[in-house]
Amino acid sequence: MIDQEMKMEVPAQVREFAEKSVDQAEKAISSFMESASKSVAKVPGPMTDVAKQALAITETNLKASFEHARNLMKAKT
């Protein structure tokens, strides 16, 4: 039979590697989003406000995704 609460032990090195990977990915994405925001601000046009809103929504979603990834890494069961 399968244990209803199957526990999986993740080695500390794997957990540390995953945490560093998420941190590095978040820094890279943040840098990209910052550059994209600066680019949108420098090029005025009729779609500038829409582009700014799209970037804001994307940034919010990315932050939530990184937070979710961190929470998954902390999961015990």
C-alpha positions as CSV (number, residue, x, y, z in Angstrom):
1,M,0.0,0.0,0.0
2,I,1.0,3.6,-0.6
3,D,1.6,5.8,2.5
4,Q,-1.1,8.5,2.5
5,E,1.5,11.1,3.7
6,M,4.5,10.2,1.6
7,K,7.5,12.2,2.8
8,M,10.5,12.9,0.6
9,E,13.8,14.0,2.0
10,V,15.7,16.5,-0.2
11,P,19.4,16.7,0.5
12,A,20.6,20.0,1.9
13,Q,22.9,20.6,-1.1
14,V,20.0,20.2,-3.5
15,R,17.8,22.5,-1.5
16,E,20.6,25.1,-1.4
17,F,21.2,24.8,-5.1
18,A,17.5,25.3,-5.8
19,E,17.3,28.3,-3.6
20,K,20.4,29.9,-5.3
21,S,18.9,29.1,-8.7
22,V,15.6,30.8,-7.8
23,D,17.5,33.9,-6.5
24,Q,19.6,34.1,-9.6
25,A,16.6,33.7,-11.9
26,E,14.8,36.4,-10.0
27,K,17.7,38.8,-10.2
28,A,18.0,38.2,-14.0
29,I,14.3,38.7,-14.5
30,S,14.3,41.8,-12.3
31,S,17.1,43.3,-14.4
32,F,15.2,42.5,-17.6
33,M,12.0,44.0,-16.3
34,E,13.9,47.2,-15.2
35,S,15.4,47.5,-18.7
36,A,12.0,47.0,-20.3
37,S,10.4,49.6,-18.1
38,K,13.1,52.1,-18.9
39,S,12.7,51.4,-22.6
40,V,8.9,51.9,-22.5
41,A,9.4,55.2,-20.6
42,K,11.8,56.5,-23.2
43,V,9.6,55.8,-26.2
44,P,6.5,57.9,-26.0
45,G,3.5,56.7,-28.0
46,P,-0.2,55.9,-27.8
47,M,0.5,52.4,-26.3
48,T,2.9,53.6,-23.6
49,D,0.3,53.4,-20.9
50,V,-0.8,49.9,-22.0
51,A,2.8,48.7,-22.1
52,K,3.4,50.1,-18.6
53,Q,0.3,48.3,-17.3
54,A,1.4,45.1,-19.0
55,L,4.8,45.3,-17.4
56,A,3.3,46.0,-14.0
57,I,1.0,42.9,-14.3
58,T,3.9,40.8,-15.5
59,E,6.1,41.9,-12.7
60,T,3.4,41.1,-10.1
61,N,2.9,37.6,-11.6
62,L,6.6,37.0,-11.7
63,K,7.0,38.0,-8.0
64,A,4.1,35.6,-7.1
65,S,5.8,32.8,-9.1
66,F,9.1,33.3,-7.3
67,E,7.4,33.4,-4.0
68,H,5.5,30.2,-4.9
69,A,8.8,28.5,-5.9
70,R,10.3,29.4,-2.6
71,N,7.3,28.1,-0.7
72,L,7.5,24.8,-2.6
73,M,11.2,24.4,-1.6
74,K,10.1,24.7,2.0
75,A,7.5,22.0,1.7
76,K,8.0,19.0,4.0
77,T,5.3,16.7,2.6
